[in-house]
Amino acid sequence: CLCFSFPGSVFGDAKPGDIINATNIEQYKDYFPFFIQGYVKDGWGLAEPVTIHVKGFTENLPPKLFMEAGEKHKDAVKLLPDGALQGYVSGFPFPDPQEPQIAQKIMWNVYYRWRGDDYMYPGGFPVSAQRRGGRVTSSDALISQVNFTNRTVVDPKPNLPNPKKLHWAMTLDSMTPPNKDMVTLVWRYADPTRQDDMWTYLPTLRRTLRLVSSERANPVRGTPTTWDDFFGFDGKPLAFTYQLLRQQEVLGLMNQQTFGDTFPKGYPHPVISGPTDPYELRNTFVIDTRSKDPRYPESKRIMWIPTDIFYPLYGQTYDKAGKLWKGSCDGFAKAKTETGDTGAWLTEASYTDFKTGYWTQNLLNKLKIDSGLELDQFDPMMLSQIH
């Protein structure tokens, strides 16, 4: 197994019970990306400095059936010289990625990471945001998604009837002004080289409009988040080049305890760090990601990807001049599916644009996974009927 881990002494020997704040962050700084260090030191002048509570390791993996599917089919999966994937069925394509082309293998695992055969957020989830010097605002949104391929639990599996040859379909529904009742539909195709198709229903016009889907680095509805930022990273695997920089132990929120029922108007900070929220050590792959498109506004994105769930925990984006531009952090919790299994689920996602001083925070509320969603809502002709 390839390993670039460093001795614990390099990192200040973080241990359960440690409390990390502005007075001692230098001792623990190598456990965090640079932008998280800044949030501990002084909040970047955007929010209150945070305090991190270190807890012991608690395992939180994808569901058993998903993990078993990856092991079952791994021998049939091949990575071609151009980075394309061949023979993938379900689960992680590369449960234990090795050289050659290890970085590309890791990113295929990220692309096919577990998000259930389908999921939805009953009643939506709170979103908070703040511009430098302004007040924290709140809104509600709803995401529903269904996988047409690579399914492991809900029949039919591994694939739904799929004349459009989709990989998945997702709706993003705004539930509060100024975008109330605006619904965006995304179709991602099974062919990972094909551009997504996207539509938005505009209630003010009572019309569904087709969107330009190729510009995935554009902000979504005026936020610092782009389409490629969704879920930590949602870029097309063959649209980027990847380099494994190292393996590194970091502290991350892998068993989050703060949810939307406690903060119905959104969490008032870009970094969740309450005294009950355990930051735990996780081994991560640190990946340098660069777009092959010279027009892409980022020069690079560095991601910290846990080696057990392959879901980005942290990300730092740099502009064309090589300066820090944005930071993203994700939190996870053990979620129960409708079939009674459990898996590591994305429970919070925050994005900060350090140039404009603007952050957003999405926080989990209620969740349903593998419930067997009706497919009508993923038809562009039906977007106006969702409400």
TORRO-905167 format. One record per atom (N, C-alpha, C, CB): x, y, z. Coordinates in steps of 0.2 Angstrom, whole numbers, plus 5000, padded with zeros to 4 digits. Glycine has a CB too. Example, Ala and Ser with C-alpha at 12.3 -4.5 7.8 and 13.67 -1.06 7.14 Angstrom:
BEGIN
506649725039;506249785039;506649845039;505749785045;506449895035;506849955036;506450005039;507049975029;
This chain:
BEGIN
500449945000;500050005000;500450065000;499550005006;500350114995;500750174995;500550215001;500550214989;501050245004;500950285011;501450335011;501050235017;501150395012;501650455013;501450485020;501550505008;501150445025;501050475031;501650495035;500650425035;501550545040;502150565044;502050545051;502150645043;502550545055;502550525062;502050575066;503250525065;501750555071;501250595074;501650655077;500950555080;502250655079;502650705082;502650765077;503350685084;502650755071;502650815066;501950855067;502650785059;501450825069;500850855069;500650885076;500250815066;501050875081;500850895088;500550845092;500450955087;500450785090;500150735094;499450755096;500550715100;499050765091;498350775093;498050715096;497850795087;497650725102;497350665105;496650685108;497850645111;496250635109;495550645112;495650685118;495250585113;495150735118;495150785124;495550845123;495450755130;495950855118;496250915116;495750965114;496850905111;495851025115;495451085113;495951135109;495151125119;495751145103;496251185099;495851255097;496351145092;496251305099;495951375098;496551415095;495651395104;496351485096;496851535093;497551535097;496551605093;497551515103;498151515107;498651455106;497951505115;498351405103;498851345102;498751315095;498651295107;498451355090;498351325083;499051305080;497951375079;499551345082;500251335078;500451265080;500751385081;500351235086;500451165088;500151115084;500351155095;499551135081;499151085078;499051105070;498451075081;499351155068;499151175061;499251125056;499651235060;499651075056;499751035051;499150975050;500450995051;498750985055;498150945055;497550975051;497850925062;497651035048;497151065045;497451105038;496851115049;496951105033;497151155028;497251225030;496651155022;497651265026;497751335028;497151375030;498151365023;496651365026;496051405027;495751395034;495551405021;495751325036;495451315042;495851345048;495351235043;496551335047;496951375052;496751445053;497651365050;496551475048;496351545048;495751555052;496351575041;495251515051;494651515054;494751505062;494151465052;495251465064;495351455071;495751515074;495851395072;496251545070;496651605072;496251665073;497151615067;495851685068;495551745069;494851755065;495951805066;494651695062;493951695058;494051725052;493451725062;494651745049;494751775043;494451845043;494551735037;494251875049;493851935049;493151935046;494251985045;492951865045;492251855042;491851835048;492351805037;492051795052;491651765058;492051755064;491451695055;491751735069;492051725076;492651665075;491551705081;493151675078;493651615078;493351555081;494351635082;493551495078;493251435080;493651395085;493051395074;493351355089;493751315094;493551235092;493451325101;494051195091;494051125089;494051085095;494551115083;493651035095;493650985101;493850915098;492950985104;494350895100;494650825097;494350775101;495450825097;494050725097;493750665101;494150605098;493050665099;493950545100;494250485098;493950455092;494150425103;494250415088;494050385082;493450345082;494650345079;492950365078;492350315077;492250305070;491750355080;492250245068;492150225061;491550245058;492250145061;491550265052;490950285049;491050275041;490750365050;490850215039;490950195032;490350195028;491250125032;490450195021;489850185017;489550115019;490050185009;488850105017;488550045019;488849985016;487850045016;488649925020;488949865018;488849835011;488749805023;488249845009;488149825002;488549864997;487349825000;488649924998;489049964993;489749944993;488950044995;490049934999;490749915000;490849844997;490949905007;490349794998;490349724995;490349724988;489849684998;489949774985;489849774977;490549794974;489349834976;490949844977;491549864975;492049804975;491849924979;492049764980;492549714981;492349654976;492449684988;491649644975;491449594970;491649604963;490649584971;491649674961;491749684954;492449714952;491249734952;492849724958;493449764957;493949724951;493849764963;493949664951;494349634946;494149644939;494349554947;493549664938;493349674931;493449754929;492649664930;493649794934;493749864932;494449874930;493649904939;494549914924;495149934921;495150004920;495249894914;495750034921;495950104920;496350104914;496250134926;496050134909;496450144902;496950194902;495950154897;497450194898;497950244898;497750314898;498450224892;497250324895;496950394894;496550414901;496550404888;496550374906;496150384912;495450364912;496250454913;495150344906;494550314906;494450254910;494250304899;493750244912;493650184916;493250134912;493150204922;493450064913;493150014909;492949954914;493649984904;492349934913;492049874917;491749894924;492649834918;491649954925;491349974932;490649954932;491450044933;490449924938;489749904939;489449944945;489749824941;489749944951;489449974957;489949974962;488749944959;489850014968;490350014973;490950064971;490549944976;491450054975;492050094973;492350054968;492550104979;492550094962;492950054957;493550024959;493050104951;493950064964;494550044966;494550044974;495150084963;494349994977;494249994984;494950004988;494049924987;495549984985;496149994987;496650024982;496449934991;496550084980;496950114974;497650104975;496750184973;498050084970;498750074970;499050104963;498950004970;499650114963;499950134957;499950074952;500750154958;499950094946;500050154942;499350194942;500350144935;499450264940;498850304940;498450304946;498450284934;498750304952;498350304958;497950364959;498850304964;498150424957;497750484958;497150484954;498150544956;497150454948;496550454944;496150394947;496750434936;496350344949;495950294952;495550324959;496350234955;495950364963;495650394968;495050434966;496150434972;495150474961;494650524959;494050484955;494950574954;494150424952;493550384950;493150364956;493750324946;493550344962;493150324968;492750384971;493650304973;493050444970;492650504972;492050514968;493150574972;492150504961;491550514957;490950464958;491850504949;491150404960;490650354961;490550344969;490850294958;490750394973;490650384980;489950374982;490950444984;489850344988;489150324990;488750384991;489150284996;488150394988;487650444989;486950404989;487650504984;486950344990;486250304990;486050294983;485750344994;485550244982;485250234976;484750294974;484850174976;484550324979;484150394979;484150424986;483450384976;483950484986;483950524992;483550584991;484650534995;483250614997;482950674997;482950705004;482150664995;482750765005;482750805011;482050825013;483250865012;481650785016;480950805017;480950875021;480550755022;480550915018;480550985021;481151025020;480450975028;481651005016;482151045014;482751045020;481951115013;483251095018;483751095023;483951175024;484351055021;484151195030;484351265030;485051285027;484351285038;485051345024;485651375021;485751445024;485551375013;486351455027;486451515029;487051545025;486651515037;487051615025;487551645021;487751715024;487351655014;488351745023;488551805025;489051835021;488751805033;488951905019;489451945016;489851985021;489151985010;490451995020;490852035024;490552095027;491552045021;490452105033;490152155036;489452155037;490352215033;489152105033;488352105033;488152055038;488152085026;487452055038;487152005043;487051935040;486452035045;487051885044;486951815042;486151815040;487051765048;486151785034;485451775031;485351705030;485351805024;484651685030;484451615030;483951595024;484251595036;483951535022;483451515017;483451445017;483751535009;482951415014;482851345014;482951315006;482151325017;483151255006;483251224999;483051145000;483951234996;482951114994;482851044994;483151014988;482051034993;483550964989;483850924984;483550854984;484650924985;483450824978;483250754977;483650724972;482450744976;483850664972;484250634967;484150564967;485050644969;484150534961;484050464959;484650444955;483350444956;484950384956;485450354952;485050304947;485950314956;485250314941;484950264936;485450204935;484850304929;486050214937;486550164936;486950144942;487050174930;487250094943;487750074948;487350074955;488250124949;486750044955;486350044961;486549974965;485550044959;486449984971;486649924975;486049894980;487249934979;485549934981;485049914986;484349914983;485049964991;484049964980;483349974978;483249944971;483150044978;482849894970;482649864964;482349914959;482249804965;482449904953;482949864950;483649884950;482849854942;484149834951;484849854952;485249804947;485049844959;485749824945;486149884946;485849944942;486849874944;485449934937;485149994933;484449994933;485449984926;484150054933;483450074931;483350074923;483250144934;482750054921;482650064914;482850134912;481850054912;483250144907;483650204906;483750224898;484350204909;483150244895;483250264888;483650324887;482550274885;483750364892;484150424891;484850414892;483850484895;485050354895;485650334897;485950384902;486150334890;485650394907;485850434913;486250394918;485250474916;486650434921;486950404927;486550424933;487750434928;486350494934;485950514939;485550574937;486250524946;485050594940;484650654939;484550684946;483950644936;484550754947;484550784953;484050854952;485250804956;483650864957;483250924957;483550974963;482550914957;483651034962;483751084967;483251134967;484451114966;482851134973;482251174973;482351224979;481651124975;482251294977;482351344982;481651354985;482551414978;481651354992;480951364995;480851424999;480951305001;481251474998;481151545001;481451594996;481551545008;481151654997;481351714993;482051724993;480951774994;482451754988;482051784982;481951734976;482551834979;482251664977;482151614972;481651564974;482851584971;481151584978;480651534980;480251504974;480051574984;480251434974;479951394969;480351384963;479251414967;480951414962;481351404957;481651334957;481951454956;481551294952;481851224952;482351214947;481251174952;482951184948;483351164943;483451094943;484051204945;483451064937;483550994936;484250984932;482950964931;484550934935;485250914931;485150844929;485850924936;485350834923;485450764921;486150744920;485050744914;486450704923;487150674922;487150614918;487550674929;487450604913;487450544909;487950494911;487550564901;487750434909;488250374911;488950384907;487950314909;488950414902;489550434898;489850494902;489450444890;490450484905;490650534909;490950594905;491150514914;491050584898;491350634894;490750674891;491750604888;490150654892;489650694890;489450754894;488950654888;489250814892;489050864896;488350854899;489050934892;488250874905;487650874908;487150914904;487650894916;486550894905;485950934903;485650964909;485450894899;485451034909;485151064914;484551114912;485651114918;484051114917;483451154915;483251194922;482851114913;482951254922;482751284927;482051314926;483151344929;481551294931;480951324930;480851384934;480351274933;480651444931;480651504933;479851524935;480951564929;479651524941;478951534943;478751604941;478851524950;479151654940;478951724938;478751724931;479551774940;479051684927;478851674920;478451614918;479551674916;478351574923;478051514922;478251474916;477251524921;478951474916;479251434910;479851394913;479451484905;480051344909;480651304910;481151324905;480451224910;481751344907;482251364902;482851314902;482451434904;483051304897;483651264896;484351304898;483751234889;484751274902;485351314905;485951284901;485451304912;486451334901;487151314898;487451274903;487551374896;487651214902;487851164907;488651154906;487551094906;488951184901;489651174900;490051224905;489851184893;489751274907;490151324912;490051304919;489951394910;490351254921;490251224928;490651264933;490451154928;491051304931;491351354936;491051414938;492151364934;490451424935;490051484936;489651474943;489551494931;489651534947;489251534953;488551514952;489251604957;488251474957;487551454957;487151494961;487551374960;486751534957;486251574960;486551634965;485751534964;487151654963;487451714966;487851694972;486951764968;487951634973;488351604979;489051594977;488051544982;489451584982;490151564980;490251494978;490651584986;489751454978;489751384976;489651384968;489251344980;490051344965;489951324958;489651254957;490651334954;489451234951;489251164950;489751114952;488951154943;490351134950;490951084951;491151084959;491551104948;490851124963;490951124970;490451084974;490951194973;489951064971;489451024974;489750964977;488851004969;489450944983;489650874986;490450874987;489450824982;490750934988;491450934989;491850944983;491650874993;491650904978;491950904971;491450864967;492650884971;491250894961;490750864957;490950874950;490050884958;491650884948;491950884942;491950824938;492550914942;491950824931;492050764927;492750734928;491850784920;492850674929;493450644930;493950654924;493450574931;493750654918;494250664913;494350734911;493950624907;494050784914;494150854913;494650884916;493450894914;495050844921;495550874925;496150824925;495250884932;496650854927;497250804929;497350804936;497950834925;497650754939;497750744946;498450714948;497150684948;498650744953;499250714956;499150704964;499850774955;499350644966;499350634973;500050664976;499350554974;499850714980;500450754984;500750714990;500150814986;500250684994;500450645000;499850615003;500850695005;499950575008;499450555012;499550585019;499450475014;499050615022;499150655028;498550645033;499150725026;498750635039;498250635044;497950705045;498450605051;497250715045;496950775047;496450765052;496750815040;496250825055;495650825060;495050845056;495750865066;494550805056;493950825052;493250805056;493950795045;492750835054;492050815057;491750755054;491650885056;491950695056;491750635053;491150605057;492250585053;490950635062;490350605066;489950665069;490450555071;489750715064;489450775066;488850765071;489150815060;488750815076;488150805080;487650865080;488450805088;487850915076;487450975075;487050975069;487851045075;486350975069;485950975063;485451025063;485650905063;485051025058;484651085056;484051095061;484351075049;483851035065;483351045069;483451095075;483050975072;484151095077;484351145082;484451215079;485051115085;484651215073;484751285069;484251285063;485451295067;483651295064;483151295058;483251355054;482451305061;483651405056;483751465051;484551455049;483651525055;484851405050;485451395047;486051405053;485651435041;486551375052;487151375057;487451445055;487651315056;487551485060;487851555059;488551565058;487651595065;488851515055;489651515055;489751465049;489951495061;490351475045;490551425040;490851365042;490951465035;491051365049;491351305051;491051275057;492151315053;490751215057;490351185063;490851165068;489851135061;490851185074;491351175079;491051175086;491951215078;490451155087;490151155094;490551105098;489451135093;490451115105;490851075109;490650995109;490651095116;490050985106;489850915105;490050885098;489150905106;490350925094;490550905087;491250875087;490450955082;491350815086;491950785087;492450785081;491950705089;492950815081;493450815076;493950755077;493850885076;493950715072;494350655073;494850645068;493850595072;495350605070;495950595065;495750555059;496550565068;495850575053;495750535047;496350535043;495050555044;496550475040;497050475035;496750495028;497350405034;497050545025;496750575018;497250565013;496550645019;497050565007;497450575001;497350644999;497150534995;497950684998;497950754996;498050754989;498550795001;497550774985;497550774978;497650844975;496950744975;498050854971;498150924967;497750914960;498850944965;497250954959;496750944954;496751004949;496050934956;496850994943;496951054938;496551044932;497651064936;496151094930;495751084924;496151084918;495251144923;495951044913;496251034906;496051094902;496050974903;495551134904;495251184900;495651254902;494451194901;495951284897;496351344899;495951404901;496751364893;495251404900;494851454902;494551444909;494251454897;494651384912;494451374918;494751424923;494551304921;494251454928;494551514932;495051494937;493951544935;495051424939;495451404944;496151384941;495151344948;496751394945;497351364943;497451294946;497951414945;497151284952;497151214955;496751214961;497951204957;496551154962;496151144968;496451084972;495351124966;496651094978;496951044983;496351014987;497551074987;496350954987;495750914991;496050864996;495250884986;495750865002;495950815007;495350765007;496050845014;495550705004;495050655003;495150595008;495050624996;494650575013;494750525017;494850455013;494150515022;495350415015;495450355012;494950295013;496150325014;494450315017;493950255018;493250275015;493850245026;493150335014;492450355011;492550395004;492050405016;493150415003;493250444996;492750504995;493250394990;492650545000;492250604999;492650665002;491550595003;492750714998;493150765000;492950795007;493150824995;493450805011;493350835018;493450905017;493750795023;494050925014;494250995013;494451005006;494751015018;494351075004;494651094998;494851164998;494151084992;495451174994;495651244994;495751254986;496351254998;495451314984;495451334977;495951394976;494751344974;496351394971;496751444970;496651484963;497551424970;496751544963;496551584957;497151574952;496451654958;497051614946;497551604941;498251634943;497351644934;498251674948;498951704950;499251654956;498751774953;498851604957;499151554962;498951574969;499851554962;498551624970;498351644977;497651614979;498151724977;497651594986;497051564989;496451604987;497151554996;495951574984;495351604982;494751574986;495151584975;494651514987;494051484990;494251424995;493551464986;493851415000;493951355004;493251325005;494251375011;493351255006;492751215007;492851165012;492451185000;492351155017;492451105022;491751065022;492651135028;491751005023;491250955023;491250925030;491150905018;490650905033;490550865039;490150805037;490250905044;490150755041;489850685040;489550665046;490350635036;489050625045;488750585051;488550515048;488150625054;488350475053;488150405051;487350415050;488350355057;487150405044;486450405042;486150335041;486350455036;485550335043;485150265042;484750275036;484750255048;484850215031;484450215025;483750185027;484750175020;483250185022;482650165023;482650085024;482150185017;483150055022;483249985022;483549965029;483649955016;483750005033;484049995040;484849995040;483749935042;485150005034;485850005034;486050075036;486149985027;486750085037;487050145039;487650165035;487250155046;487750225034;488350245030;488450325031;488150245022;489150335029;489350405030;489050455025;490150405030;488650505028;488250545024;488550615025;487550545026;488550655019;488750725020;488150765023;488850755012;488350795029;487850825033;487950905034;487850795040;488550925032;488551005031;489151015026;488751035038;489051075022;489451095017;489551165017;489251065010;490151195018;490251265018;490751285013;490451295025;490651345010;491051375005;491251445007;490751364998;491851465006;492051535008;492451565002;492451535014;492251614999;492651654994;492951704998;492151684989;493651704998;494051745002;494151814999;494751715004;494151814992;494151874989;493651924990;494251864981;493051894990;492451934991;492151944998;491851914987;492451895002;492251895009;491551865010;492251955013;491351815007;490651785006;490651715008;490351804999;490251695013;490251615014;489551595014;490651605021;489451525013;488851495014;488851435017;488451485007;488351405021;488351345025;487751315024;488551365032;487751245021;487151205021;487251155026;487151165014;486651145029;486651105035;486051055035;486551145042;486250985036;485750935036;485150945040;486050865037;484550935038;483950925042;483750855042;483350975040;483150835040;482850775039;483150745032;482150765039;483150675032;483450645026;483150575025;484250635028;483050555019;482750495017;483250465012;482050495015;483550405013;483950375008;483650305006;484650365011;483750294999;483450224997;482750214998;483850175000;482350264997;481650254998;481250244992;481350325001;481550244986;481250224980;480850284977;480750164980;481150344975;480850404973;480450394966;481350454972;479950424965;479550424959;480050464954;478850464960;480050444948;480450474943;480150534939;480650414938;479550544940;479150604936;479550664938;478450604938;479750674944;480050744946;480650754942;480150744953;480950704939;481650714936;481550724928;482050654937;480950744926;480750754919;480650834919;480050714917;481050864914;481050934913;480350964912;481450954908;479850924909;479150944908;478750944914;478850894903;479050914920;478650914926;478850964931;478650844928;479351004930;479651044935;479151094938;480251084932;478751114933;478251164936;477751134940;477851194930;477651064941;477251034945;477451014952;476950974941;478151024953;478451004959;478051034965;479151014959;477851094964;477451134969;476751124968;477651204970;
